[in-house]
Amino acid sequence: MKRKVVYNRWKVPSEEIQEQQNFDSILKDLKKDSAIYWKSIGFWGTVGTSAVALFFLITQF
């Protein structure tokens, strides 16, 4: 596969870069989401499915 190299890339304005640098909201969302995940149905569904599969594996062998 041949690599594509772009020599004359367009420059991103510094104002646009500063608009996207919103690290405080990223950290706030990260802290908020990490504590809630174990309370979600997806987490307990995965744990329950794994427990049932482990039970059947242990009883079969």
Summary of the structure (lengths in Angstrom):
residues: 61
radius of gyration: 23.3
end to end distance: 47.2
largest distance: 63.9
contacts: 85
relative contact order: 0.06
helix: 72%
strand: 0%
